[in-house]
Amino acid sequence: ENGNPARDRAEIYSRASCTLVG
């Protein structure tokens, strides 16, 4: 369904990292 599932996961991971860091 999604063209780039890895990209979606990377975005979520990036957001989680930001939340974890600060």
mmCIF entry with sequence, helices, sheets and N, C-alpha, C, O atoms, coordinates in Angstrom:
data_MODEL
# 
_entry.id   MODEL 
# 
_entity.id                         1 
_entity.type                       polymer 
_entity.pdbx_number_of_molecules   1 
# 
_entity_poly.entity_id                      1 
_entity_poly.type                           'polypeptide(L)' 
_entity_poly.nstd_linkage                   no 
_entity_poly.nstd_monomer                   no 
_entity_poly.pdbx_seq_one_letter_code       ENGNPARDRAEIYSRASCTLVG 
_entity_poly.pdbx_seq_one_letter_code_can   ENGNPARDRAEIYSRASCTLVG 
_entity_poly.pdbx_strand_id                 A 
# 
loop_
_entity_poly_seq.entity_id 
_entity_poly_seq.num 
_entity_poly_seq.mon_id 
_entity_poly_seq.hetero 
1 1  GLU n 
1 2  ASN n 
1 3  GLY n 
1 4  ASN n 
1 5  PRO n 
1 6  ALA n 
1 7  ARG n 
1 8  ASP n 
1 9  ARG n 
1 10 ALA n 
1 11 GLU n 
1 12 ILE n 
1 13 TYR n 
1 14 SER n 
1 15 ARG n 
1 16 ALA n 
1 17 SER n 
1 18 CYS n 
1 19 THR n 
1 20 LEU n 
1 21 VAL n 
1 22 GLY n 
# 
_struct_asym.id          A 
_struct_asym.entity_id   1 
# 
_struct_conf.conf_type_id            HELX_P 
_struct_conf.id                      HELX_P1 
_struct_conf.pdbx_PDB_helix_id       AA1 
_struct_conf.beg_label_comp_id       PRO 
_struct_conf.beg_label_asym_id       A 
_struct_conf.beg_label_seq_id        5 
_struct_conf.pdbx_beg_PDB_ins_code   ? 
_struct_conf.end_label_comp_id       VAL 
_struct_conf.end_label_asym_id       A 
_struct_conf.end_label_seq_id        21 
_struct_conf.pdbx_end_PDB_ins_code   ? 
_struct_conf.beg_auth_comp_id        PRO 
_struct_conf.beg_auth_asym_id        A 
_struct_conf.beg_auth_seq_id         5 
_struct_conf.end_auth_comp_id        VAL 
_struct_conf.end_auth_asym_id        A 
_struct_conf.end_auth_seq_id         21 
_struct_conf.pdbx_PDB_helix_class    1 
_struct_conf.details                 ? 
_struct_conf.pdbx_PDB_helix_length   17 
# 
_struct_conf_type.id          HELX_P 
_struct_conf_type.criteria    ? 
_struct_conf_type.reference   ? 
# 
loop_
_atom_site.group_PDB 
_atom_site.id 
_atom_site.type_symbol 
_atom_site.label_atom_id 
_atom_site.label_alt_id 
_atom_site.label_comp_id 
_atom_site.label_asym_id 
_atom_site.label_entity_id 
_atom_site.label_seq_id 
_atom_site.pdbx_PDB_ins_code 
_atom_site.Cartn_x 
_atom_site.Cartn_y 
_atom_site.Cartn_z 
_atom_site.occupancy 
_atom_site.B_iso_or_equiv 
_atom_site.pdbx_formal_charge 
_atom_site.auth_seq_id 
_atom_site.auth_comp_id 
_atom_site.auth_asym_id 
_atom_site.auth_atom_id 
_atom_site.pdbx_PDB_model_num 
ATOM 1  N N  . GLU A 1 1  ? 0.841  -1.195 0.000  1.00 0.00 ? 1  GLU A N  1 
ATOM 2  C CA . GLU A 1 1  ? 0.000  0.000  0.000  1.00 0.00 ? 1  GLU A CA 1 
ATOM 3  C C  . GLU A 1 1  ? 0.882  1.254  0.000  1.00 0.00 ? 1  GLU A C  1 
ATOM 4  O O  . GLU A 1 1  ? 0.660  2.183  -0.777 1.00 0.00 ? 1  GLU A O  1 
ATOM 5  N N  . ASN A 1 2  ? 1.864  1.263  0.866  1.00 0.00 ? 2  ASN A N  1 
ATOM 6  C CA . ASN A 1 2  ? 2.765  2.437  0.957  1.00 0.00 ? 2  ASN A CA 1 
ATOM 7  C C  . ASN A 1 2  ? 3.930  2.285  -0.016 1.00 0.00 ? 2  ASN A C  1 
ATOM 8  O O  . ASN A 1 2  ? 4.425  1.178  -0.227 1.00 0.00 ? 2  ASN A O  1 
ATOM 9  N N  . GLY A 1 3  ? 4.362  3.383  -0.602 1.00 0.00 ? 3  GLY A N  1 
ATOM 10 C CA . GLY A 1 3  ? 5.476  3.324  -1.560 1.00 0.00 ? 3  GLY A CA 1 
ATOM 11 C C  . GLY A 1 3  ? 6.793  3.116  -0.830 1.00 0.00 ? 3  GLY A C  1 
ATOM 12 O O  . GLY A 1 3  ? 7.650  2.359  -1.286 1.00 0.00 ? 3  GLY A O  1 
ATOM 13 N N  . ASN A 1 4  ? 6.953  3.791  0.310  1.00 0.00 ? 4  ASN A N  1 
ATOM 14 C CA . ASN A 1 4  ? 8.222  3.673  1.049  1.00 0.00 ? 4  ASN A CA 1 
ATOM 15 C C  . ASN A 1 4  ? 7.950  3.513  2.545  1.00 0.00 ? 4  ASN A C  1 
ATOM 16 O O  . ASN A 1 4  ? 7.982  4.493  3.288  1.00 0.00 ? 4  ASN A O  1 
ATOM 17 N N  . PRO A 1 5  ? 7.684  2.290  2.986  1.00 0.00 ? 5  PRO A N  1 
ATOM 18 C CA . PRO A 1 5  ? 7.410  2.041  4.406  1.00 0.00 ? 5  PRO A CA 1 
ATOM 19 C C  . PRO A 1 5  ? 8.623  2.378  5.265  1.00 0.00 ? 5  PRO A C  1 
ATOM 20 O O  . PRO A 1 5  ? 8.483  2.829  6.402  1.00 0.00 ? 5  PRO A O  1 
ATOM 21 N N  . ALA A 1 6  ? 9.813  2.155  4.712  1.00 0.00 ? 6  ALA A N  1 
ATOM 22 C CA . ALA A 1 6  ? 11.043 2.433  5.485  1.00 0.00 ? 6  ALA A CA 1 
ATOM 23 C C  . ALA A 1 6  ? 11.104 3.924  5.804  1.00 0.00 ? 6  ALA A C  1 
ATOM 24 O O  . ALA A 1 6  ? 11.525 4.321  6.891  1.00 0.00 ? 6  ALA A O  1 
ATOM 25 N N  . ARG A 1 7  ? 10.683 4.736  4.851  1.00 0.00 ? 7  ARG A N  1 
ATOM 26 C CA . ARG A 1 7  ? 10.742 6.201  5.050  1.00 0.00 ? 7  ARG A CA 1 
ATOM 27 C C  . ARG A 1 7  ? 9.795  6.566  6.213  1.00 0.00 ? 7  ARG A C  1 
ATOM 28 O O  . ARG A 1 7  ? 10.142 7.363  7.084  1.00 0.00 ? 7  ARG A O  1 
ATOM 29 N N  . ASP A 1 8  ? 8.618  5.976  6.205  1.00 0.00 ? 8  ASP A N  1 
ATOM 30 C CA . ASP A 1 8  ? 7.639  6.272  7.261  1.00 0.00 ? 8  ASP A CA 1 
ATOM 31 C C  . ASP A 1 8  ? 8.233  5.902  8.616  1.00 0.00 ? 8  ASP A C  1 
ATOM 32 O O  . ASP A 1 8  ? 8.100  6.641  9.591  1.00 0.00 ? 8  ASP A O  1 
ATOM 33 N N  . ARG A 1 9  ? 8.884  4.754  8.659  1.00 0.00 ? 9  ARG A N  1 
ATOM 34 C CA . ARG A 1 9  ? 9.455  4.279  9.926  1.00 0.00 ? 9  ARG A CA 1 
ATOM 35 C C  . ARG A 1 9  ? 10.585 5.229  10.340 1.00 0.00 ? 9  ARG A C  1 
ATOM 36 O O  . ARG A 1 9  ? 10.724 5.555  11.519 1.00 0.00 ? 9  ARG A O  1 
ATOM 37 N N  . ALA A 1 10 ? 11.373 5.661  9.387  1.00 0.00 ? 10 ALA A N  1 
ATOM 38 C CA . ALA A 1 10 ? 12.494 6.570  9.690  1.00 0.00 ? 10 ALA A CA 1 
ATOM 39 C C  . ALA A 1 10 ? 11.943 7.856  10.292 1.00 0.00 ? 10 ALA A C  1 
ATOM 40 O O  . ALA A 1 10 ? 12.510 8.395  11.242 1.00 0.00 ? 10 ALA A O  1 
ATOM 41 N N  . GLU A 1 11 ? 10.841 8.344  9.740  1.00 0.00 ? 11 GLU A N  1 
ATOM 42 C CA . GLU A 1 11 ? 10.252 9.594  10.254 1.00 0.00 ? 11 GLU A CA 1 
ATOM 43 C C  . GLU A 1 11 ? 9.785  9.396  11.694 1.00 0.00 ? 11 GLU A C  1 
ATOM 44 O O  . GLU A 1 11 ? 10.028 10.242 12.555 1.00 0.00 ? 11 GLU A O  1 
ATOM 45 N N  . ILE A 1 12 ? 9.124  8.286  11.945 1.00 0.00 ? 12 ILE A N  1 
ATOM 46 C CA . ILE A 1 12 ? 8.629  8.003  13.304 1.00 0.00 ? 12 ILE A CA 1 
ATOM 47 C C  . ILE A 1 12 ? 9.814  7.872  14.258 1.00 0.00 ? 12 ILE A C  1 
ATOM 48 O O  . ILE A 1 12 ? 9.782  8.382  15.378 1.00 0.00 ? 12 ILE A O  1 
ATOM 49 N N  . TYR A 1 13 ? 10.849 7.189  13.805 1.00 0.00 ? 13 TYR A N  1 
ATOM 50 C CA . TYR A 1 13 ? 12.032 6.994  14.651 1.00 0.00 ? 13 TYR A CA 1 
ATOM 51 C C  . TYR A 1 13 ? 12.670 8.339  14.971 1.00 0.00 ? 13 TYR A C  1 
ATOM 52 O O  . TYR A 1 13 ? 13.065 8.606  16.106 1.00 0.00 ? 13 TYR A O  1 
ATOM 53 N N  . SER A 1 14 ? 12.760 9.177  13.945 1.00 0.00 ? 14 SER A N  1 
ATOM 54 C CA . SER A 1 14 ? 13.372 10.509 14.128 1.00 0.00 ? 14 SER A CA 1 
ATOM 55 C C  . SER A 1 14 ? 12.566 11.284 15.166 1.00 0.00 ? 14 SER A C  1 
ATOM 56 O O  . SER A 1 14 ? 13.134 11.923 16.052 1.00 0.00 ? 14 SER A O  1 
ATOM 57 N N  . ARG A 1 15 ? 11.256 11.225 15.052 1.00 0.00 ? 15 ARG A N  1 
ATOM 58 C CA . ARG A 1 15 ? 10.393 11.972 15.984 1.00 0.00 ? 15 ARG A CA 1 
ATOM 59 C C  . ARG A 1 15 ? 10.580 11.394 17.391 1.00 0.00 ? 15 ARG A C  1 
ATOM 60 O O  . ARG A 1 15 ? 10.692 12.149 18.357 1.00 0.00 ? 15 ARG A O  1 
ATOM 61 N N  . ALA A 1 16 ? 10.613 10.096 17.508 1.00 0.00 ? 16 ALA A N  1 
ATOM 62 C CA . ALA A 1 16 ? 10.773 9.463  18.825 1.00 0.00 ? 16 ALA A CA 1 
ATOM 63 C C  . ALA A 1 16 ? 12.110 9.872  19.426 1.00 0.00 ? 16 ALA A C  1 
ATOM 64 O O  . ALA A 1 16 ? 12.202 10.138 20.624 1.00 0.00 ? 16 ALA A O  1 
ATOM 65 N N  . SER A 1 17 ? 13.139 9.923  18.601 1.00 0.00 ? 17 SER A N  1 
ATOM 66 C CA . SER A 1 17 ? 14.477 10.300 19.086 1.00 0.00 ? 17 SER A CA 1 
ATOM 67 C C  . SER A 1 17 ? 14.429 11.720 19.635 1.00 0.00 ? 17 SER A C  1 
ATOM 68 O O  . SER A 1 17 ? 14.973 12.000 20.703 1.00 0.00 ? 17 SER A O  1 
ATOM 69 N N  . CYS A 1 18 ? 13.782 12.607 18.905 1.00 0.00 ? 18 CYS A N  1 
ATOM 70 C CA . CYS A 1 18 ? 13.691 14.011 19.339 1.00 0.00 ? 18 CYS A CA 1 
ATOM 71 C C  . CYS A 1 18 ? 12.979 14.064 20.690 1.00 0.00 ? 18 CYS A C  1 
ATOM 72 O O  . CYS A 1 18 ? 13.401 14.779 21.598 1.00 0.00 ? 18 CYS A O  1 
ATOM 73 N N  . THR A 1 19 ? 11.904 13.305 20.809 1.00 0.00 ? 19 THR A N  1 
ATOM 74 C CA . THR A 1 19 ? 11.135 13.312 22.062 1.00 0.00 ? 19 THR A CA 1 
ATOM 75 C C  . THR A 1 19 ? 11.977 12.719 23.193 1.00 0.00 ? 19 THR A C  1 
ATOM 76 O O  . THR A 1 19 ? 11.920 13.179 24.334 1.00 0.00 ? 19 THR A O  1 
ATOM 77 N N  . LEU A 1 20 ? 12.752 11.700 22.859 1.00 0.00 ? 20 LEU A N  1 
ATOM 78 C CA . LEU A 1 20 ? 13.570 11.056 23.892 1.00 0.00 ? 20 LEU A CA 1 
ATOM 79 C C  . LEU A 1 20 ? 14.708 11.978 24.316 1.00 0.00 ? 20 LEU A C  1 
ATOM 80 O O  . LEU A 1 20 ? 15.047 12.076 25.495 1.00 0.00 ? 20 LEU A O  1 
ATOM 81 N N  . VAL A 1 21 ? 15.284 12.646 23.331 1.00 0.00 ? 21 VAL A N  1 
ATOM 82 C CA . VAL A 1 21 ? 16.430 13.528 23.621 1.00 0.00 ? 21 VAL A CA 1 
ATOM 83 C C  . VAL A 1 21 ? 15.957 14.722 24.440 1.00 0.00 ? 21 VAL A C  1 
ATOM 84 O O  . VAL A 1 21 ? 16.591 15.106 25.422 1.00 0.00 ? 21 VAL A O  1 
ATOM 85 N N  . GLY A 1 22 ? 14.843 15.301 24.027 1.00 0.00 ? 22 GLY A N  1 
ATOM 86 C CA . GLY A 1 22 ? 14.406 16.488 24.724 1.00 0.00 ? 22 GLY A CA 1 
ATOM 87 C C  . GLY A 1 22 ? 12.915 16.477 24.870 1.00 0.00 ? 22 GLY A C  1 
ATOM 88 O O  . GLY A 1 22 ? 12.343 17.407 25.439 1.00 0.00 ? 22 GLY A O  1 
# 
